[in-house]
């Protein structure tokens, strides 16, 4: 097969199909780069291929816009990354491309490929799926296509051939992340990425690790933890500052400070280089100390995302959080003491919850008093441990995730853990009440206003308030 151009596509959302719930309305207030696809673009370029990166979501492109781009440089291969809420648009894009460029080889990637290693190829739209971490798999696949070699030896690949679907052996996770090039940001629309809680206009993301050693029952982000060299991480930060003038970053690691020694080295490296940046991260309340937080603050940490999830000790055990309410309170107080902003996540309606435990969570959120709180309703989704458990226990009539992906369902059903005390409507009402009780307190509004330091931050906050109010009245 002759390969002249490889096009990578980030599809847009289709909220009417996905039926987005309130807890995910935050996606309407941010546009982050697809780092996974950025790494794929980087390794392809490193291997000598011509790559085009089209972020339809960030650039708000439709199919007509896409055709205009593709006609300028017709692709030999197209790779589309997707998840549950972009799968419908990904299928539309694939259908469109197959019609306009019938000889184009279509590849599918994203977390769904690992959960459903065969089913996603049943629609006859995609030619192959790259499962798991795709940097090595994509190179081997393209090389095999280029040399007309059989695909059976490409690990981490599922593919269609002569009407049959094949699922090759899994590929092991990449042990040494430092062998990977930095994401190909020069191909991305860097001026289109933003977050409403960012301090300034320019904003981007990066990672210092992959995987997570914990096994929270609602989370997909698990697997062996692998850590990048701190020097390489700060090299990347410095490069982005120099090339794009971006000084605000979000570390998207599952748990940024899980290895406190490595976190300390990253912070010290930033300080030693005198980088004038602001950054935020996600981590756990039991993965910080006051001394570490002081160093993080000194190196530019402006905000930490904590997954507190519940204000009830029993429910924390159900979620397999492995920390206590006291640890959560200590971490939040230490973070406040060093003047780092806090975004705390909370879940209501988890398995075995009741009205009392939900009330505990809302009260605990107000007691912790973080700068931002994100409440969500617990949902059983494909790939989550509690979804797989429910399937094994025959609590679902069928695998609704699979039924949606193969086209038997038009929308993604939302499976709530309802009880005799509350149904779906009651949960939604409780969720709205949690948001109102937390955010629309005069003290919180005044505190937020006092912290605003720039016109950009004021506009971002106003936009965030608008999205919050709007989402409170969205149809579920």
SULKAVEN-V718294 format. One record per pair of residues at least 24 apart in sequence whose ideal C-beta (glycine too) atoms are under 7 Angstrom apart, sorted by the first residue. I is the first residue (numbers start at 1). J is the second residue. Records with the same first field share a line. If there is no record, write none. Layout:
BEGIN
I: J + J
END
This chain:
BEGIN
1: 105 + 145 + 146 + 148
2: 76
3: 49 + 76 + 77 + 142 + 145 + 146
4: 50 + 76
5: 50 + 52 + 73 + 74 + 75 + 76
6: 44 + 49 + 50 + 51 + 75 + 76 + 77 + 79
7: 52 + 54 + 70 + 75 + 78
8: 37 + 40 + 41 + 51 + 53 + 79
9: 54 + 56 + 78 + 80 + 93
10: 34 + 37 + 55 + 56 + 57 + 81
11: 56 + 57 + 80 + 82 + 86 + 89 + 90 + 93
12: 56 + 57 + 89
13: 57 + 85 + 86
14: 88 + 89
17: 88 + 411
18: 85 + 412
19: 411 + 412 + 414
20: 85
21: 377 + 414 + 476
22: 431 + 471 + 474 + 476
23: 375 + 376 + 377
25: 467 + 471 + 474
26: 374
28: 467
29: 196 + 463 + 464 + 467
30: 194 + 195 + 196
31: 57 + 58 + 192 + 193 + 194
32: 193 + 205
33: 188 + 193 + 204 + 205
34: 81
35: 183 + 205 + 207 + 252
36: 81
37: 81
38: 183 + 184 + 185 + 188
39: 135 + 180 + 183
40: 79 + 134 + 135 + 138
41: 184 + 187
42: 181 + 182 + 183 + 184
43: 135 + 138 + 139 + 180 + 181
44: 138
45: 184
46: 181
47: 139
49: 142
51: 184 + 187
53: 184 + 187 + 188
55: 188 + 189
58: 189 + 192 + 193
59: 189 + 192
63: 96
66: 93
67: 100
74: 101
75: 101 + 104
76: 104 + 105
77: 104 + 105 + 107 + 142
78: 104 + 106 + 107
79: 107 + 109
80: 108
81: 109 + 110
82: 108 + 110 + 112
83: 110 + 111 + 112
84: 112 + 412
87: 405
91: 123 + 125
94: 125 + 126
95: 125
98: 125
105: 145
109: 134
111: 220 + 383
112: 405
113: 158
115: 382 + 383
116: 402 + 405
117: 158 + 167
118: 158 + 165 + 167
119: 402 + 405 + 406
120: 405
121: 158 + 160 + 165
122: 406
123: 406 + 407
127: 159 + 160
128: 157 + 158 + 159
129: 158
130: 156 + 157
131: 156 + 157 + 158 + 170
132: 156 + 170 + 171
133: 173 + 174
135: 174 + 180
136: 171 + 174
137: 171
173: 223 + 224 + 226
175: 226
177: 210 + 226 + 228
178: 228 + 229 + 232
182: 236 + 239
185: 240
190: 244
196: 460 + 463 + 464 + 467
197: 372 + 460 + 464
198: 248 + 460
199: 248 + 278 + 302 + 453 + 454 + 457
200: 248 + 454 + 456
201: 456
202: 245 + 246 + 248
203: 246 + 248
204: 240 + 246 + 249
205: 249 + 250 + 252
206: 236 + 249 + 251
207: 251 + 252 + 253
208: 233 + 251 + 253 + 256 + 266
209: 253
212: 254 + 255
213: 258
214: 322
215: 320 + 385
216: 319 + 320 + 321
217: 319 + 320 + 385 + 386
218: 319 + 347 + 378 + 384 + 386
220: 383 + 384
221: 254
225: 258
227: 259 + 262
230: 262 + 265 + 266 + 269
231: 269
233: 266
234: 266 + 269 + 270 + 273
237: 270 + 275 + 277
238: 273 + 275
241: 275 + 277
247: 276 + 277 + 278
248: 277 + 278
249: 277 + 279
250: 279 + 280
251: 279 + 281
253: 281 + 282
254: 282
255: 282 + 283 + 284 + 287
256: 281 + 282 + 283
257: 283 + 287 + 288 + 292
258: 287
260: 287 + 292
263: 292
264: 292 + 295
267: 295 + 296 + 299
270: 299 + 300
271: 298 + 299
278: 302
280: 304 + 305
281: 305
284: 323
285: 323 + 327 + 328 + 331
286: 323 + 327
288: 331 + 334
290: 334
293: 334 + 335 + 338 + 340
294: 338
296: 340
297: 338 + 339 + 340
301: 340
302: 340 + 341
303: 340 + 341 + 343
304: 335 + 340 + 342
305: 343 + 345
306: 331 + 342 + 344
307: 345
308: 344 + 345 + 346 + 368
309: 345 + 346 + 347
310: 346 + 347 + 361
311: 360 + 361 + 363 + 364 + 365
312: 357 + 360 + 361
314: 357
315: 350 + 353 + 357
318: 350 + 351 + 352
319: 350
325: 364
328: 368
329: 368
332: 368 + 370
341: 371
342: 370 + 371
343: 370 + 371 + 372 + 374
344: 368 + 370 + 373
345: 374
346: 373 + 375
347: 376 + 378
348: 375 + 377 + 378 + 427 + 430 + 431 + 434
349: 377 + 378 + 416 + 417 + 427
350: 378 + 417
351: 386 + 417
353: 417
354: 419 + 421
355: 421 + 422
358: 430
362: 434 + 437
365: 438
366: 437 + 438
373: 438
375: 431 + 434 + 435
377: 416 + 427 + 431
378: 417
379: 414 + 415 + 416
380: 415
428: 476
432: 472
435: 468 + 472
439: 468
END
